[in-house]
């Protein structure tokens, strides 16, 4: 499980590293202000960026257990870890539905 958490952290670092460059190149390629040749070059540059630096490769994981399924994005906890956390009276203001 620790290996998967470390692998996900590497993907998050790569995404953060290339996020600004990726967004700039995408905005250039979608903008109609620039010439078509510049738009095509920027689209090719986006394709050449590392595949693992894309946002879709980043997966939500629980910060306590590393579980990948049933993770609530607001808390970054899995449903099981959140239940244990709240039952120990650590989560103030969280109530059952």
mmCIF file as gemmi writes it, N, C-alpha and C atoms, coordinates in Angstrom:
data_model
loop_
_atom_site.group_PDB
_atom_site.id
_atom_site.type_symbol
_atom_site.label_atom_id
_atom_site.label_alt_id
_atom_site.label_comp_id
_atom_site.label_asym_id
_atom_site.label_entity_id
_atom_site.label_seq_id
_atom_site.pdbx_PDB_ins_code
_atom_site.Cartn_x
_atom_site.Cartn_y
_atom_site.Cartn_z
_atom_site.occupancy
_atom_site.B_iso_or_equiv
_atom_site.pdbx_formal_charge
_atom_site.auth_seq_id
_atom_site.auth_asym_id
_atom_site.pdbx_PDB_model_num
ATOM 1 N N . UNK Axp A 1 ? 0.823 -1.187 0 1 0 ? 1 A 1
ATOM 2 C CA . UNK Axp A 1 ? 0 0 0 1 0 ? 1 A 1
ATOM 3 C C . UNK Axp A 1 ? 0.868 1.253 0 1 0 ? 1 A 1
ATOM 4 N N . UNK Axp A 2 ? 1.993 1.218 0.714 1 0 ? 2 A 1
ATOM 5 C CA . UNK Axp A 2 ? 2.86 2.391 0.765 1 0 ? 2 A 1
ATOM 6 C C . UNK Axp A 2 ? 3.42 2.723 -0.609 1 0 ? 2 A 1
ATOM 7 N N . UNK Axp A 3 ? 3.666 1.686 -1.411 1 0 ? 3 A 1
ATOM 8 C CA . UNK Axp A 3 ? 4.186 1.891 -2.748 1 0 ? 3 A 1
ATOM 9 C C . UNK Axp A 3 ? 3.197 2.682 -3.602 1 0 ? 3 A 1
ATOM 10 N N . UNK Axp A 4 ? 1.914 2.355 -3.486 1 0 ? 4 A 1
ATOM 11 C CA . UNK Axp A 4 ? 0.902 3.059 -4.266 1 0 ? 4 A 1
ATOM 12 C C . UNK Axp A 4 ? 0.772 4.513 -3.839 1 0 ? 4 A 1
ATOM 13 N N . UNK Axp A 5 ? 0.917 4.759 -2.549 1 0 ? 5 A 1
ATOM 14 C CA . UNK Axp A 5 ? 0.85 6.133 -2.044 1 0 ? 5 A 1
ATOM 15 C C . UNK Axp A 5 ? 2.038 6.941 -2.565 1 0 ? 5 A 1
ATOM 16 N N . UNK Axp A 6 ? 3.231 6.346 -2.551 1 0 ? 6 A 1
ATOM 17 C CA . UNK Axp A 6 ? 4.415 7.033 -3.056 1 0 ? 6 A 1
ATOM 18 C C . UNK Axp A 6 ? 4.297 7.291 -4.557 1 0 ? 6 A 1
ATOM 19 N N . UNK Axp A 7 ? 3.767 6.32 -5.292 1 0 ? 7 A 1
ATOM 20 C CA . UNK Axp A 7 ? 3.589 6.472 -6.731 1 0 ? 7 A 1
ATOM 21 C C . UNK Axp A 7 ? 2.612 7.598 -7.039 1 0 ? 7 A 1
ATOM 22 N N . UNK Axp A 8 ? 1.538 7.687 -6.257 1 0 ? 8 A 1
ATOM 23 C CA . UNK Axp A 8 ? 0.561 8.75 -6.45 1 0 ? 8 A 1
ATOM 24 C C . UNK Axp A 8 ? 1.162 10.108 -6.108 1 0 ? 8 A 1
ATOM 25 N N . UNK Axp A 9 ? 2.011 10.173 -5.096 1 0 ? 9 A 1
ATOM 26 C CA . UNK Axp A 9 ? 2.663 11.435 -4.739 1 0 ? 9 A 1
ATOM 27 C C . UNK Axp A 9 ? 3.589 11.92 -5.854 1 0 ? 9 A 1
ATOM 28 N N . UNK Axp A 10 ? 4.275 10.989 -6.523 1 0 ? 10 A 1
ATOM 29 C CA . UNK Axp A 10 ? 5.138 11.354 -7.653 1 0 ? 10 A 1
ATOM 30 C C . UNK Axp A 10 ? 4.302 11.929 -8.79 1 0 ? 10 A 1
ATOM 31 N N . UNK Axp A 11 ? 3.145 11.312 -9.052 1 0 ? 11 A 1
ATOM 32 C CA . UNK Axp A 11 ? 2.255 11.814 -10.103 1 0 ? 11 A 1
ATOM 33 C C . UNK Axp A 11 ? 1.735 13.199 -9.765 1 0 ? 11 A 1
ATOM 34 N N . UNK Axp A 12 ? 1.423 13.434 -8.498 1 0 ? 12 A 1
ATOM 35 C CA . UNK Axp A 12 ? 0.95 14.76 -8.083 1 0 ? 12 A 1
ATOM 36 C C . UNK Axp A 12 ? 2.044 15.818 -8.252 1 0 ? 12 A 1
ATOM 37 N N . UNK Axp A 13 ? 3.284 15.464 -7.927 1 0 ? 13 A 1
ATOM 38 C CA . UNK Axp A 13 ? 4.39 16.407 -8.101 1 0 ? 13 A 1
ATOM 39 C C . UNK Axp A 13 ? 4.615 16.736 -9.569 1 0 ? 13 A 1
ATOM 40 N N . UNK Axp A 14 ? 4.543 15.719 -10.436 1 0 ? 14 A 1
ATOM 41 C CA . UNK Axp A 14 ? 4.693 15.952 -11.875 1 0 ? 14 A 1
ATOM 42 C C . UNK Axp A 14 ? 3.572 16.844 -12.406 1 0 ? 14 A 1
ATOM 43 N N . UNK Axp A 15 ? 2.348 16.599 -11.94 1 0 ? 15 A 1
ATOM 44 C CA . UNK Axp A 15 ? 1.228 17.418 -12.376 1 0 ? 15 A 1
ATOM 45 C C . UNK Axp A 15 ? 1.422 18.865 -11.949 1 0 ? 15 A 1
ATOM 46 N N . UNK Axp A 16 ? 1.843 19.082 -10.701 1 0 ? 16 A 1
ATOM 47 C CA . UNK Axp A 16 ? 2.067 20.45 -10.217 1 0 ? 16 A 1
ATOM 48 C C . UNK Axp A 16 ? 3.2 21.134 -10.964 1 0 ? 16 A 1
ATOM 49 N N . UNK Axp A 17 ? 4.203 20.36 -11.372 1 0 ? 17 A 1
ATOM 50 C CA . UNK Axp A 17 ? 5.347 20.914 -12.079 1 0 ? 17 A 1
ATOM 51 C C . UNK Axp A 17 ? 4.961 21.409 -13.474 1 0 ? 17 A 1
ATOM 52 N N . UNK Axp A 18 ? 4.138 20.634 -14.176 1 0 ? 18 A 1
ATOM 53 C CA . UNK Axp A 18 ? 3.794 20.958 -15.557 1 0 ? 18 A 1
ATOM 54 C C . UNK Axp A 18 ? 2.429 21.626 -15.718 1 0 ? 18 A 1
ATOM 55 N N . UNK Axp A 19 ? 1.742 21.926 -14.634 1 0 ? 19 A 1
ATOM 56 C CA . UNK Axp A 19 ? 0.387 22.453 -14.723 1 0 ? 19 A 1
ATOM 57 C C . UNK Axp A 19 ? 0.332 23.813 -15.419 1 0 ? 19 A 1
ATOM 58 N N . UNK Axp A 20 ? 1.205 24.718 -15.039 1 0 ? 20 A 1
ATOM 59 C CA . UNK Axp A 20 ? 1.165 26.061 -15.631 1 0 ? 20 A 1
ATOM 60 C C . UNK Axp A 20 ? 1.548 26.024 -17.107 1 0 ? 20 A 1
ATOM 61 N N . UNK Axp A 21 ? 2.571 25.253 -17.438 1 0 ? 21 A 1
ATOM 62 C CA . UNK Axp A 21 ? 3 25.136 -18.829 1 0 ? 21 A 1
ATOM 63 C C . UNK Axp A 21 ? 1.896 24.522 -19.682 1 0 ? 21 A 1
ATOM 64 N N . UNK Axp A 22 ? 1.249 23.511 -19.154 1 0 ? 22 A 1
ATOM 65 C CA . UNK Axp A 22 ? 0.182 22.835 -19.868 1 0 ? 22 A 1
ATOM 66 C C . UNK Axp A 22 ? -1.002 23.774 -20.108 1 0 ? 22 A 1
ATOM 67 N N . UNK Axp A 23 ? -1.388 24.534 -19.101 1 0 ? 23 A 1
ATOM 68 C CA . UNK Axp A 23 ? -2.534 25.435 -19.254 1 0 ? 23 A 1
ATOM 69 C C . UNK Axp A 23 ? -2.229 26.567 -20.231 1 0 ? 23 A 1
ATOM 70 N N . UNK Axp A 24 ? -1.001 27.063 -20.231 1 0 ? 24 A 1
ATOM 71 C CA . UNK Axp A 24 ? -0.627 28.122 -21.176 1 0 ? 24 A 1
ATOM 72 C C . UNK Axp A 24 ? -0.669 27.61 -22.608 1 0 ? 24 A 1
ATOM 73 N N . UNK Axp A 25 ? -0.098 26.437 -22.823 1 0 ? 25 A 1
ATOM 74 C CA . UNK Axp A 25 ? -0.091 25.875 -24.172 1 0 ? 25 A 1
ATOM 75 C C . UNK Axp A 25 ? -1.505 25.548 -24.657 1 0 ? 25 A 1
ATOM 76 N N . UNK Axp A 26 ? -2.35 25.059 -23.778 1 0 ? 26 A 1
ATOM 77 C CA . UNK Axp A 26 ? -3.724 24.765 -24.168 1 0 ? 26 A 1
ATOM 78 C C . UNK Axp A 26 ? -4.498 26.031 -24.496 1 0 ? 26 A 1
ATOM 79 N N . UNK Axp A 27 ? -4.284 27.088 -23.716 1 0 ? 27 A 1
ATOM 80 C CA . UNK Axp A 27 ? -4.992 28.337 -23.996 1 0 ? 27 A 1
ATOM 81 C C . UNK Axp A 27 ? -4.544 28.933 -25.327 1 0 ? 27 A 1
ATOM 82 N N . UNK Axp A 28 ? -3.272 28.775 -25.67 1 0 ? 28 A 1
ATOM 83 C CA . UNK Axp A 28 ? -2.786 29.251 -26.971 1 0 ? 28 A 1
ATOM 84 C C . UNK Axp A 28 ? -3.403 28.432 -28.098 1 0 ? 28 A 1
ATOM 85 N N . UNK Axp A 29 ? -3.479 27.131 -27.912 1 0 ? 29 A 1
ATOM 86 C CA . UNK Axp A 29 ? -3.995 26.278 -28.988 1 0 ? 29 A 1
ATOM 87 C C . UNK Axp A 29 ? -5.496 26.478 -29.202 1 0 ? 29 A 1
ATOM 88 N N . UNK Axp A 30 ? -6.255 26.863 -28.171 1 0 ? 30 A 1
ATOM 89 C CA . UNK Axp A 30 ? -7.692 27.089 -28.32 1 0 ? 30 A 1
ATOM 90 C C . UNK Axp A 30 ? -8.043 28.52 -28.705 1 0 ? 30 A 1
ATOM 91 N N . UNK Axp A 31 ? -7.121 29.444 -28.508 1 0 ? 31 A 1
ATOM 92 C CA . UNK Axp A 31 ? -7.386 30.842 -28.806 1 0 ? 31 A 1
ATOM 93 C C . UNK Axp A 31 ? -7.383 31.079 -30.31 1 0 ? 31 A 1
ATOM 94 N N . UNK Axp A 32 ? -8.267 31.945 -30.787 1 0 ? 32 A 1
ATOM 95 C CA . UNK Axp A 32 ? -8.341 32.251 -32.213 1 0 ? 32 A 1
ATOM 96 C C . UNK Axp A 32 ? -7.603 33.546 -32.549 1 0 ? 32 A 1
ATOM 97 N N . UNK Axp A 33 ? -6.929 34.119 -31.574 1 0 ? 33 A 1
ATOM 98 C CA . UNK Axp A 33 ? -6.157 35.338 -31.796 1 0 ? 33 A 1
ATOM 99 C C . UNK Axp A 33 ? -4.88 35.024 -32.565 1 0 ? 33 A 1
ATOM 100 N N . UNK Axp A 34 ? -4.292 33.871 -32.275 1 0 ? 34 A 1
ATOM 101 C CA . UNK Axp A 34 ? -3.014 33.499 -32.872 1 0 ? 34 A 1
ATOM 102 C C . UNK Axp A 34 ? -3.209 32.857 -34.24 1 0 ? 34 A 1
ATOM 103 N N . UNK Axp A 35 ? -2.12 32.836 -35.02 1 0 ? 35 A 1
ATOM 104 C CA . UNK Axp A 35 ? -2.137 32.166 -36.312 1 0 ? 35 A 1
ATOM 105 C C . UNK Axp A 35 ? -2.319 30.662 -36.117 1 0 ? 35 A 1
ATOM 106 N N . UNK Axp A 36 ? -2.8 30.01 -37.15 1 0 ? 36 A 1
ATOM 107 C CA . UNK Axp A 36 ? -3.033 28.56 -37.086 1 0 ? 36 A 1
ATOM 108 C C . UNK Axp A 36 ? -1.736 27.785 -36.857 1 0 ? 36 A 1
ATOM 109 N N . UNK Axp A 37 ? -0.644 28.277 -37.441 1 0 ? 37 A 1
ATOM 110 C CA . UNK Axp A 37 ? 0.629 27.571 -37.276 1 0 ? 37 A 1
ATOM 111 C C . UNK Axp A 37 ? 1.085 27.58 -35.813 1 0 ? 37 A 1
ATOM 112 N N . UNK Axp A 38 ? 0.86 28.695 -35.135 1 0 ? 38 A 1
ATOM 113 C CA . UNK Axp A 38 ? 1.228 28.791 -33.72 1 0 ? 38 A 1
ATOM 114 C C . UNK Axp A 38 ? 0.316 27.895 -32.884 1 0 ? 38 A 1
ATOM 115 N N . UNK Axp A 39 ? -0.964 27.857 -33.241 1 0 ? 39 A 1
ATOM 116 C CA . UNK Axp A 39 ? -1.899 26.995 -32.522 1 0 ? 39 A 1
ATOM 117 C C . UNK Axp A 39 ? -1.513 25.521 -32.676 1 0 ? 39 A 1
ATOM 118 N N . UNK Axp A 40 ? -1.129 25.123 -33.878 1 0 ? 40 A 1
ATOM 119 C CA . UNK Axp A 40 ? -0.742 23.731 -34.114 1 0 ? 40 A 1
ATOM 120 C C . UNK Axp A 40 ? 0.527 23.378 -33.355 1 0 ? 40 A 1
ATOM 121 N N . UNK Axp A 41 ? 1.493 24.301 -33.338 1 0 ? 41 A 1
ATOM 122 C CA . UNK Axp A 41 ? 2.738 24.029 -32.618 1 0 ? 41 A 1
ATOM 123 C C . UNK Axp A 41 ? 2.493 23.882 -31.118 1 0 ? 41 A 1
ATOM 124 N N . UNK Axp A 42 ? 1.608 24.716 -30.586 1 0 ? 42 A 1
ATOM 125 C CA . UNK Axp A 42 ? 1.314 24.606 -29.155 1 0 ? 42 A 1
ATOM 126 C C . UNK Axp A 42 ? 0.553 23.316 -28.854 1 0 ? 42 A 1
ATOM 127 N N . UNK Axp A 43 ? -0.326 22.878 -29.768 1 0 ? 43 A 1
ATOM 128 C CA . UNK Axp A 43 ? -1.036 21.613 -29.568 1 0 ? 43 A 1
ATOM 129 C C . UNK Axp A 43 ? -0.069 20.428 -29.607 1 0 ? 43 A 1
ATOM 130 N N . UNK Axp A 44 ? 0.924 20.487 -30.494 1 0 ? 44 A 1
ATOM 131 C CA . UNK Axp A 44 ? 1.939 19.429 -30.547 1 0 ? 44 A 1
ATOM 132 C C . UNK Axp A 44 ? 2.795 19.426 -29.285 1 0 ? 44 A 1
ATOM 133 N N . UNK Axp A 45 ? 3.074 20.616 -28.754 1 0 ? 45 A 1
ATOM 134 C CA . UNK Axp A 45 ? 3.873 20.708 -27.528 1 0 ? 45 A 1
ATOM 135 C C . UNK Axp A 45 ? 3.116 20.108 -26.342 1 0 ? 45 A 1
ATOM 136 N N . UNK Axp A 46 ? 1.789 20.272 -26.316 1 0 ? 46 A 1
ATOM 137 C CA . UNK Axp A 46 ? 0.98 19.672 -25.251 1 0 ? 46 A 1
ATOM 138 C C . UNK Axp A 46 ? 1.056 18.155 -25.341 1 0 ? 46 A 1
ATOM 139 N N . UNK Axp A 47 ? 1.021 17.624 -26.548 1 0 ? 47 A 1
ATOM 140 C CA . UNK Axp A 47 ? 1.099 16.168 -26.73 1 0 ? 47 A 1
ATOM 141 C C . UNK Axp A 47 ? 2.453 15.616 -26.305 1 0 ? 47 A 1
ATOM 142 N N . UNK Axp A 48 ? 3.506 16.425 -26.437 1 0 ? 48 A 1
ATOM 143 C CA . UNK Axp A 48 ? 4.849 15.957 -26.1 1 0 ? 48 A 1
ATOM 144 C C . UNK Axp A 48 ? 5.143 16.003 -24.6 1 0 ? 48 A 1
ATOM 145 N N . UNK Axp A 49 ? 4.287 16.688 -23.831 1 0 ? 49 A 1
ATOM 146 C CA . UNK Axp A 49 ? 4.489 16.709 -22.389 1 0 ? 49 A 1
ATOM 147 C C . UNK Axp A 49 ? 4.35 15.296 -21.837 1 0 ? 49 A 1
ATOM 148 N N . UNK Axp A 50 ? 4.928 15.058 -20.679 1 0 ? 50 A 1
ATOM 149 C CA . UNK Axp A 50 ? 4.903 13.731 -20.089 1 0 ? 50 A 1
ATOM 150 C C . UNK Axp A 50 ? 3.475 13.275 -19.848 1 0 ? 50 A 1
ATOM 151 N N . UNK Axp A 51 ? 3.209 12.023 -20.199 1 0 ? 51 A 1
ATOM 152 C CA . UNK Axp A 51 ? 1.866 11.468 -20.046 1 0 ? 51 A 1
ATOM 153 C C . UNK Axp A 51 ? 1.467 11.402 -18.576 1 0 ? 51 A 1
ATOM 154 N N . UNK Axp A 52 ? 2.41 11.125 -17.719 1 0 ? 52 A 1
ATOM 155 C CA . UNK Axp A 52 ? 2.09 11.004 -16.303 1 0 ? 52 A 1
ATOM 156 C C . UNK Axp A 52 ? 1.871 12.353 -15.631 1 0 ? 52 A 1
ATOM 157 N N . UNK Axp A 53 ? 2.061 13.444 -16.362 1 0 ? 53 A 1
ATOM 158 C CA . UNK Axp A 53 ? 1.847 14.759 -15.771 1 0 ? 53 A 1
ATOM 159 C C . UNK Axp A 53 ? 0.428 15.271 -15.999 1 0 ? 53 A 1
ATOM 160 N N . UNK Axp A 54 ? -0.437 14.443 -16.573 1 0 ? 54 A 1
ATOM 161 C CA . UNK Axp A 54 ? -1.804 14.885 -16.816 1 0 ? 54 A 1
ATOM 162 C C . UNK Axp A 54 ? -2.643 14.753 -15.544 1 0 ? 54 A 1
ATOM 163 N N . UNK Axp A 55 ? -3.71 15.529 -15.501 1 0 ? 55 A 1
ATOM 164 C CA . UNK Axp A 55 ? -4.548 15.565 -14.313 1 0 ? 55 A 1
ATOM 165 C C . UNK Axp A 55 ? -5.314 14.26 -14.117 1 0 ? 55 A 1
ATOM 166 N N . UNK Axp A 56 ? -5.605 13.564 -15.197 1 0 ? 56 A 1
ATOM 167 C CA . UNK Axp A 56 ? -6.388 12.343 -15.089 1 0 ? 56 A 1
ATOM 168 C C . UNK Axp A 56 ? -5.608 11.198 -14.464 1 0 ? 56 A 1
ATOM 169 N N . UNK Axp A 57 ? -4.289 11.283 -14.428 1 0 ? 57 A 1
ATOM 170 C CA . UNK Axp A 57 ? -3.481 10.224 -13.827 1 0 ? 57 A 1
ATOM 171 C C . UNK Axp A 57 ? -3.426 10.332 -12.3 1 0 ? 57 A 1
ATOM 172 N N . UNK Axp A 58 ? -3.802 11.487 -11.764 1 0 ? 58 A 1
ATOM 173 C CA . UNK Axp A 58 ? -3.796 11.679 -10.315 1 0 ? 58 A 1
ATOM 174 C C . UNK Axp A 58 ? -5.052 11.03 -9.749 1 0 ? 58 A 1
ATOM 175 N N . UNK Axp A 59 ? -4.889 10.204 -8.735 1 0 ? 59 A 1
ATOM 176 C CA . UNK Axp A 59 ? -6.018 9.471 -8.155 1 0 ? 59 A 1
ATOM 177 C C . UNK Axp A 59 ? -6.191 9.894 -6.706 1 0 ? 59 A 1
ATOM 178 N N . UNK Axp A 60 ? -7.452 10.057 -6.291 1 0 ? 60 A 1
ATOM 179 C CA . UNK Axp A 60 ? -7.723 10.396 -4.9 1 0 ? 60 A 1
ATOM 180 C C . UNK Axp A 60 ? -7.435 9.192 -4.018 1 0 ? 60 A 1
ATOM 181 N N . UNK Axp A 61 ? -6.71 9.416 -2.954 1 0 ? 61 A 1
ATOM 182 C CA . UNK Axp A 61 ? -6.413 8.361 -1.991 1 0 ? 61 A 1
ATOM 183 C C . UNK Axp A 61 ? -6.635 8.902 -0.582 1 0 ? 61 A 1
ATOM 184 N N . UNK Axp A 62 ? -7.004 8.003 0.301 1 0 ? 62 A 1
ATOM 185 C CA . UNK Axp A 62 ? -7.202 8.357 1.703 1 0 ? 62 A 1
ATOM 186 C C . UNK Axp A 62 ? -5.848 8.71 2.32 1 0 ? 62 A 1
ATOM 187 N N . UNK Axp A 63 ? -5.812 9.784 3.108 1 0 ? 63 A 1
ATOM 188 C CA . UNK Axp A 63 ? -4.538 10.213 3.677 1 0 ? 63 A 1
ATOM 189 C C . UNK Axp A 63 ? -4.108 9.335 4.851 1 0 ? 63 A 1
ATOM 190 N N . UNK Axp A 64 ? -5.043 8.597 5.449 1 0 ? 64 A 1
ATOM 191 C CA . UNK Axp A 64 ? -4.697 7.716 6.558 1 0 ? 64 A 1
ATOM 192 C C . UNK Axp A 64 ? -4.362 6.31 6.095 1 0 ? 64 A 1
ATOM 193 N N . UNK Axp A 65 ? -5.218 5.727 5.255 1 0 ? 65 A 1
ATOM 194 C CA . UNK Axp A 65 ? -5.089 4.324 4.906 1 0 ? 65 A 1
ATOM 195 C C . UNK Axp A 65 ? -4.523 4.078 3.523 1 0 ? 65 A 1
ATOM 196 N N . UNK Axp A 66 ? -4.622 5.052 2.629 1 0 ? 66 A 1
ATOM 197 C CA . UNK Axp A 66 ? -4.163 4.866 1.263 1 0 ? 66 A 1
ATOM 198 C C . UNK Axp A 66 ? -5.197 4.199 0.38 1 0 ? 66 A 1
ATOM 199 N N . UNK Axp A 67 ? -6.397 4.024 0.891 1 0 ? 67 A 1
ATOM 200 C CA . UNK Axp A 67 ? -7.478 3.387 0.13 1 0 ? 67 A 1
ATOM 201 C C . UNK Axp A 67 ? -7.89 4.282 -1.03 1 0 ? 67 A 1
ATOM 202 N N . UNK Axp A 68 ? -8.158 3.659 -2.189 1 0 ? 68 A 1
ATOM 203 C CA . UNK Axp A 68 ? -8.465 4.457 -3.376 1 0 ? 68 A 1
ATOM 204 C C . UNK Axp A 68 ? -9.953 4.511 -3.688 1 0 ? 68 A 1
ATOM 205 N N . UNK Axp A 69 ? -10.736 3.611 -3.102 1 0 ? 69 A 1
ATOM 206 C CA . UNK Axp A 69 ? -12.166 3.602 -3.386 1 0 ? 69 A 1
ATOM 207 C C . UNK Axp A 69 ? -12.94 4.168 -2.215 1 0 ? 69 A 1
ATOM 208 N N . UNK Axp A 70 ? -14.011 4.872 -2.511 1 0 ? 70 A 1
ATOM 209 C CA . UNK Axp A 70 ? -14.851 5.426 -1.462 1 0 ? 70 A 1
ATOM 210 C C . UNK Axp A 70 ? -14.212 6.592 -0.746 1 0 ? 70 A 1
ATOM 211 N N . UNK Axp A 71 ? -13.435 7.417 -1.466 1 0 ? 71 A 1
ATOM 212 C CA . UNK Axp A 71 ? -12.759 8.554 -0.86 1 0 ? 71 A 1
ATOM 213 C C . UNK Axp A 71 ? -13.629 9.798 -1.036 1 0 ? 71 A 1
ATOM 214 N N . UNK Axp A 72 ? -13.904 10.485 0.064 1 0 ? 72 A 1
ATOM 215 C CA . UNK Axp A 72 ? -14.669 11.727 0.019 1 0 ? 72 A 1
ATOM 216 C C . UNK Axp A 72 ? -13.704 12.866 -0.233 1 0 ? 72 A 1
ATOM 217 N N . UNK Axp A 73 ? -13.911 13.587 -1.323 1 0 ? 73 A 1
ATOM 218 C CA . UNK Axp A 73 ? -12.928 14.579 -1.75 1 0 ? 73 A 1
ATOM 219 C C . UNK Axp A 73 ? -12.844 15.771 -0.802 1 0 ? 73 A 1
ATOM 220 N N . UNK Axp A 74 ? -13.93 16.085 -0.078 1 0 ? 74 A 1
ATOM 221 C CA . UNK Axp A 74 ? -13.883 17.238 0.84 1 0 ? 74 A 1
ATOM 222 C C . UNK Axp A 74 ? -12.94 16.982 2.008 1 0 ? 74 A 1
ATOM 223 N N . UNK Axp A 75 ? -12.897 15.74 2.477 1 0 ? 75 A 1
ATOM 224 C CA . UNK Axp A 75 ? -12.097 15.397 3.647 1 0 ? 75 A 1
ATOM 225 C C . UNK Axp A 75 ? -10.805 14.678 3.295 1 0 ? 75 A 1
ATOM 226 N N . UNK Axp A 76 ? -10.695 14.145 2.072 1 0 ? 76 A 1
ATOM 227 C CA . UNK Axp A 76 ? -9.58 13.316 1.621 1 0 ? 76 A 1
ATOM 228 C C . UNK Axp A 76 ? -9.406 12.091 2.519 1 0 ? 76 A 1
ATOM 229 N N . UNK Axp A 77 ? -10.541 11.575 2.962 1 0 ? 77 A 1
ATOM 230 C CA . UNK Axp A 77 ? -10.582 10.368 3.784 1 0 ? 77 A 1
ATOM 231 C C . UNK Axp A 77 ? -11.522 9.365 3.141 1 0 ? 77 A 1
ATOM 232 N N . UNK Axp A 78 ? -11.223 8.088 3.321 1 0 ? 78 A 1
ATOM 233 C CA . UNK Axp A 78 ? -12.156 7.074 2.842 1 0 ? 78 A 1
ATOM 234 C C . UNK Axp A 78 ? -13.358 7.042 3.785 1 0 ? 78 A 1
ATOM 235 N N . UNK Axp A 79 ? -14.416 6.425 3.322 1 0 ? 79 A 1
ATOM 236 C CA . UNK Axp A 79 ? -15.643 6.393 4.124 1 0 ? 79 A 1
ATOM 237 C C . UNK Axp A 79 ? -15.425 5.644 5.43 1 0 ? 79 A 1
ATOM 238 N N . UNK Axp A 80 ? -14.56 4.628 5.414 1 0 ? 80 A 1
ATOM 239 C CA . UNK Axp A 80 ? -14.288 3.842 6.613 1 0 ? 80 A 1
ATOM 240 C C . UNK Axp A 80 ? -13.454 4.652 7.607 1 0 ? 80 A 1
ATOM 241 N N . UNK Axp A 81 ? -12.421 5.322 7.101 1 0 ? 81 A 1
ATOM 242 C CA . UNK Axp A 81 ? -11.56 6.128 7.975 1 0 ? 81 A 1
ATOM 243 C C . UNK Axp A 81 ? -12.329 7.316 8.544 1 0 ? 81 A 1
ATOM 244 N N . UNK Axp A 82 ? -13.23 7.895 7.74 1 0 ? 82 A 1
ATOM 245 C CA . UNK Axp A 82 ? -14.031 9.02 8.227 1 0 ? 82 A 1
ATOM 246 C C . UNK Axp A 82 ? -14.961 8.57 9.346 1 0 ? 82 A 1
ATOM 247 N N . UNK Axp A 83 ? -15.528 7.386 9.209 1 0 ? 83 A 1
ATOM 248 C CA . UNK Axp A 83 ? -16.422 6.861 10.25 1 0 ? 83 A 1
ATOM 249 C C . UNK Axp A 83 ? -15.67 6.649 11.553 1 0 ? 83 A 1
ATOM 250 N N . UNK Axp A 84 ? -14.463 6.08 11.473 1 0 ? 84 A 1
ATOM 251 C CA . UNK Axp A 84 ? -13.651 5.876 12.676 1 0 ? 84 A 1
ATOM 252 C C . UNK Axp A 84 ? -13.222 7.21 13.285 1 0 ? 84 A 1
ATOM 253 N N . UNK Axp A 85 ? -12.867 8.163 12.421 1 0 ? 85 A 1
ATOM 254 C CA . UNK Axp A 85 ? -12.407 9.479 12.875 1 0 ? 85 A 1
ATOM 255 C C . UNK Axp A 85 ? -13.515 10.214 13.628 1 0 ? 85 A 1
ATOM 256 N N . UNK Axp A 86 ? -14.729 10.169 13.093 1 0 ? 86 A 1
ATOM 257 C CA . UNK Axp A 86 ? -15.85 10.858 13.721 1 0 ? 86 A 1
ATOM 258 C C . UNK Axp A 86 ? -16.315 10.121 14.972 1 0 ? 86 A 1
ATOM 259 N N . UNK Axp A 87 ? -16.256 8.797 14.955 1 0 ? 87 A 1
ATOM 260 C CA . UNK Axp A 87 ? -16.708 8.034 16.121 1 0 ? 87 A 1
ATOM 261 C C . UNK Axp A 87 ? -15.793 8.249 17.325 1 0 ? 87 A 1
ATOM 262 N N . UNK Axp A 88 ? -14.547 8.636 17.1 1 0 ? 88 A 1
ATOM 263 C CA . UNK Axp A 88 ? -13.628 8.958 18.196 1 0 ? 88 A 1
ATOM 264 C C . UNK Axp A 88 ? -13.766 10.407 18.649 1 0 ? 88 A 1
ATOM 265 N N . UNK Axp A 89 ? -14.808 11.066 18.184 1 0 ? 89 A 1
ATOM 266 C CA . UNK Axp A 89 ? -15.131 12.459 18.522 1 0 ? 89 A 1
ATOM 267 C C . UNK Axp A 89 ? -14.018 13.431 18.12 1 0 ? 89 A 1
ATOM 268 N N . UNK Axp A 90 ? -13.394 13.171 16.975 1 0 ? 90 A 1
ATOM 269 C CA . UNK Axp A 90 ? -12.386 14.077 16.47 1 0 ? 90 A 1
ATOM 270 C C . UNK Axp A 90 ? -12.948 15.056 15.443 1 0 ? 90 A 1
ATOM 271 N N . UNK Axp A 91 ? -13.987 14.678 14.752 1 0 ? 91 A 1
ATOM 272 C CA . UNK Axp A 91 ? -14.551 15.529 13.706 1 0 ? 91 A 1
ATOM 273 C C . UNK Axp A 91 ? -15.676 16.384 14.243 1 0 ? 91 A 1
ATOM 274 N N . UNK Axp A 92 ? -15.379 17.604 14.584 1 0 ? 92 A 1
ATOM 275 C CA . UNK Axp A 92 ? -16.407 18.502 15.123 1 0 ? 92 A 1
ATOM 276 C C . UNK Axp A 92 ? -17.239 19.048 13.981 1 0 ? 92 A 1
ATOM 277 N N . UNK Axp A 93 ? -18.554 19.095 14.214 1 0 ? 93 A 1
ATOM 278 C CA . UNK Axp A 93 ? -19.472 19.66 13.242 1 0 ? 93 A 1
ATOM 279 C C . UNK Axp A 93 ? -19.927 18.683 12.18 1 0 ? 93 A 1
ATOM 280 N N . UNK Axp A 94 ? -19.472 17.438 12.233 1 0 ? 94 A 1
ATOM 281 C CA . UNK Axp A 94 ? -19.884 16.429 11.26 1 0 ? 94 A 1
ATOM 282 C C . UNK Axp A 94 ? -20.957 15.576 11.917 1 0 ? 94 A 1
ATOM 283 N N . UNK Axp A 95 ? -22.115 15.502 11.259 1 0 ? 95 A 1
ATOM 284 C CA . UNK Axp A 95 ? -23.225 14.73 11.804 1 0 ? 95 A 1
ATOM 285 C C . UNK Axp A 95 ? -23.685 13.718 10.78 1 0 ? 95 A 1
ATOM 286 N N . UNK Axp A 96 ? -24.323 12.68 11.275 1 0 ? 96 A 1
ATOM 287 C CA . UNK Axp A 96 ? -24.887 11.675 10.379 1 0 ? 96 A 1
ATOM 288 C C . UNK Axp A 96 ? -26.113 12.254 9.694 1 0 ? 96 A 1
ATOM 289 N N . UNK Axp A 97 ? -26.384 11.759 8.514 1 0 ? 97 A 1
ATOM 290 C CA . UNK Axp A 97 ? -27.546 12.251 7.76 1 0 ? 97 A 1
ATOM 291 C C . UNK Axp A 97 ? -28.83 11.718 8.356 1 0 ? 97 A 1
